Amino acid sequence: MKSKNEMYRDYAVIGAAVFIFAVMAIGSLASLGEAAGAERSDVFRIPGICGFGLSFTLDGFRIIYGNIAAFMWMMATIFSPEYLKGHGRQNRYYVFLLATLLATLGVFLSADLFTTFIFFEIMSFTSYVWVVQEEDKAAIRASETYLAVAVIGGLVMLMGIFLVWHELGTIEIAALASAASKCKNPGVRYAAGICLFIGFGAKAGAFPLHIWLPKAYPVAPAPESALLSGILTKTGIFGILIVSSGLFPQDALWGRVVLLGGILTMFGGAILAVFSVNLKRTLACSSMSQIGFILVGVGMQSLLGSLEPQSMHGAKNALVSLAAHGTLLHMVNHSLIKLVLFTAAGVVFMNTHALNLNEIRGFGRKKPLLKAVFLAGALAIAGVPLFGGYISKTLLHESIVSFGGGGIMTAVEWIFLLSGGLTAAYMTKLFVAVFVETNEDEKRQEEFDGMTDYMDKRTTFALAGSAAVLVVWGLFPHGIMERAARFAQGFLHLTGNGEEVSYLKTLSGAMISLGIGLLVYALIQKVLTKKKENGVLKYVDRWPKWLDIEEMLYRPVFLKILPTMFGVLSRILDSFVDSTVVLLRKSVYAESPIPHPRKEGNALTAAIGHLMNGWQRAANHLWKRKNPSQKDYVHAAAILNEKFKESNMIIQRSLSFGLLLVCIGLCMTLVYIIFW
């Protein structure tokens, strides 16, 4: 049983999340009456911070994603108290849950790249605590990877921001497109773009910077996995959209680079998800794949923008809008879908304390609400008609088809459709395993079937409410989704209503993908399962352990090869410097020999000693004749000098002495401020 203080804490945290969502929603109402897709010029500034200051704005895209972030946080927070029963460190969990929300909103509402960077880094460090929350071996290792990627990505991003500032003279997001059109040094612009793409792509989970994603999601608590997948990856996409629409809106080369990254991420994530036999890991790899779909849309925007109007069968802006609207809508779809799927996975885990498909098999057979909610998310992400994922994937597919060109673009189209088929296959695998098949342990299956109170009312509200929003969003493509896309398109410097798409006439792509999905599912059931002696099929992890990019490449390079190389180089440079110094001291700067080297002391101690010896001789002749003294004051002065030097060295090396000097410096500074 929870104590009253813990109950009050839970209510306070939930209340804070609800309050932030309400503030975000109410604050957005003032902007809803403006023209759809209009860019905002009003910026709220906080000057004096790190020289640049912070700046924020609120346009259509920011309104949508600010509200989505706040909504998802609210639902995840409502789900958290039940999920965390029996877990430790809950106070820390809630502190960093809310801190990350504020940092994430800071990213989405930022009006310049410096503000984006500041909140991006805060978000990275606060969300690190999510990954390490359980503090077991897997969580600690995954958090190390997550933090390393975040820090390195942040440093590379900062370099890109410096290059943008140096070359364009501005880092205001709204002014980048105008400044980039006047840029006379494309090499620097590309260098800045690549740095920013690496920094933002690391957070988005783009290949080959995705290594943290399949490991962080399974170990993080389910509510935070939903936010990592649904929102934090979108902050990376937010940055990539800034770069593409601001620096390279009509650049074919940039479009090809992003498109290639999107294809590798899309297909690679789908392959990993197909082979996974862990519920949350499959959803994590799925997130990587869906980020690839989004990146394909980003690349197609630049490619379509680079074409001449006469080379296309329609208005240029309308065709660019196909890719832009598909990108924006798939971002929203993926956020809502992963909120539903990871929350459902959290319900499974908190009742079974397992994620392996063999252990959780059959858990949801007699749980209709959980089954319906998970099915809604699975159908949406697979791109089944009447669900939101179908709309956004159709728009992305149409943008590829509209570009034409044959050859390579035909291959891109088929990889796109194949990846969609793989999505349907691995989601079918999960649904069948959890909600259709029976557990090989009959007693465990009876236990699963007997669970009636497997989630409380708050979790039910969070799960069913999230699924309801997802379903309603997808049922009205023209009334809700397209209006939302047009409302947000000003962020991408687009105007107009875009290309009209009849979704009933574009079913062929979805049907091809779903057909591929059924074939792949039939195949993977044979590849991923083996029959035991009792005739029961068991899921087997067939993915080669050695085929892990982190273990195969990143850790050896960054933890062994590079340190060894730089260590050897440092030794060479250190030896070179020492040898050079010795050579100079023996030649050009050779020391002159001291004519009469002193045995002890220095000139001052010797002078004082000789003076005292003279005084001693005078005293012995005048008033100490009977008891003359024979002390060597030269030696005594030298001994006192050595003791003084030793004591002074001990004092200077002590912490107390350093603190005393710091205190004196602070006091002097304070006196100066007060009186001058």
Order of alpha helices (4+ residues) and beta strands (2+ residues): alpha-beta-beta-alpha-alpha-alpha-alpha-alpha-alpha-alpha-alpha-alpha-alpha-alpha-alpha-alpha-alpha-alpha-alpha-alpha-alpha-alpha-alpha-beta-beta-alpha-alpha-alpha-alpha
